[in-house]
Amino acid sequence: MTFGIDDLPVRDELRGKSPYGAPQLDVPVRLNTNENPYPLPDALVERIAERVREAARDLNRYPDRDAVELRTKLAEYLTNTCGHPLDVSSVWAANGSNEVIQQLLQTFGGPGRTAIGFEPSYSMHGLIARGTGTGWISGPRHEDFTIDLPAAQRAIAEHRPDVVFVTTPNNPTGNAVPAGTVLALYEAAQAARPSMVVVDEAYIEFSHGASLLPLLDGRPNLVVSRTMSKAFGAAGLRLGYLAAHPAVVDAVQLVRLPYHLSAVTQATALAALEYTDTLLKYVEQLKTERDRLVAELRAIGYEVTESDANFVQFGRFEDSHVTWRKILDRGVLVRDNGVPGWLRVTAGTPQENDAFLDAVREVKKEQNT
Ligand SMILES: Cc1ncc(COP(=O)(O)O)c(C=O)c1O
């Protein structure tokens, strides 16, 4: 017998658990992790190289601990795209929005505290809660995957969570949450404790609707988290950020590691932000492809959840894992998120989407015969 995890004195709540992660299989068409399929344009790659070269000269020094230039540019991006004026004091950045969420839970959750999310939703919210010793409460949704507001309000009143997660557009279902629902949840959360409400807008650039950033006005316990992994096509960069009242930015600094954001990361993100307009053009193409996937999947005879994201949830299957495998056998990797009866496909390039649609057409035919 070899020495393993179970022989180590790991925390009880981690025993028997598996690490998060979608299968990284080597297949021709990978549409399983909601990445942007378009590589960064050559001009941007050059600009990154330039900026990183400059930053490399100072790598003997620690980076700007407060990432002021980057946060200023992120605030400009949010102001320009959402029509809601923000400055550096309201924006905080970290290594992916997962780290932003971790810092929020370290600050506002932790042992003896709880967080709630409305499931199915982004499973890392619950996993990061566990990792930070925060109790996790699974809140309700309707059959059609919209948030069951009265039940959610009751759950908040009953459990009085310290942190409330709302993902819009939601992952893995794809649907956006109306502003009115978020406001009602915020009110419920303030009446119960008061607690922090974290709106995870990782996919907002793909939405038919607007960002909820304007709701930050007058709501100091509201946080909007964002990422450059999706719309900016920079998942490998690891850059997430939040917008909130400046007091929230001050609070998360109590838990951030000193110099958490490397000079190379800051330089790369700044270069990518210079190319915002170019990168957002890809987003428009992906939205068109997403809408095509929705229409074609429906035409083939699948049920599809309304999507405001760069992915589409489709079903229903007696056994989603069996169907997942059949699609994989045809060279296309989609995601089985464990939502019974449903699978999720990320919008890829038109060619990738064609390959996916051909595969599911065949699978449907086979299942009908
Ligand atoms: C809803 C949601 N939030 C946050 C993230 C994390 O993104 P990142 O850590 O790459 O910024 C993801 C990634 O898939 C996501 O789906």
The ligand as an SDF file (V2000), in Angstrom:
LIG
                    3D

 16 16  0  0  0  0  0  0  0  0999 V2000
  -19.5600   31.7250  -13.1950 C   0  0  0  0  0  0  0  0  0  0  0  0
  -18.0720   31.6840  -13.1690 C   0  0  0  0  0  0  0  0  0  0  0  0
  -17.4200   32.4770  -12.3250 N   0  0  0  0  0  0  0  0  0  0  0  0
  -16.0820   32.4810  -12.2620 C   0  0  0  0  0  0  0  0  0  0  0  0
  -15.3300   31.6510  -13.0580 C   0  0  0  0  0  0  0  0  0  0  0  0
  -13.8410   31.6300  -12.8750 C   0  0  0  0  0  0  0  0  0  0  0  0
  -13.1920   32.2810  -13.8390 O   0  0  0  0  0  0  0  0  0  0  0  0
  -11.6550   32.6980  -13.7130 P   0  0  0  0  0  0  0  0  0  0  0  0
  -11.1260   32.2110  -12.4020 O   0  0  0  0  0  0  0  0  0  0  0  0
  -11.0050   32.0710  -14.8810 O   0  0  0  0  0  0  0  0  0  0  0  0
  -11.6770   34.1890  -13.7610 O   0  0  0  0  0  0  0  0  0  0  0  0
  -15.9540   30.8110  -13.9760 C   0  0  0  0  0  0  0  0  0  0  0  0
  -15.1500   29.9250  -14.8400 C   0  0  0  0  0  0  0  0  0  0  0  0
  -15.5860   29.1270  -15.5820 O   0  0  0  0  0  0  0  0  0  0  0  0
  -17.3660   30.8200  -14.0160 C   0  0  0  0  0  0  0  0  0  0  0  0
  -18.0350   29.9840  -14.8330 O   0  0  0  0  0  0  0  0  0  0  0  0
  1  2  1  0
  2  3  1  0
  2 15  2  0
  3  4  2  0
  4  5  1  0
  5  6  1  0
  5 12  2  0
  6  7  1  0
  7  8  1  0
  8  9  2  0
  8 10  1  0
  8 11  1  0
 12 13  1  0
 12 15  1  0
 13 14  2  0
 15 16  1  0
M  END
$$$$
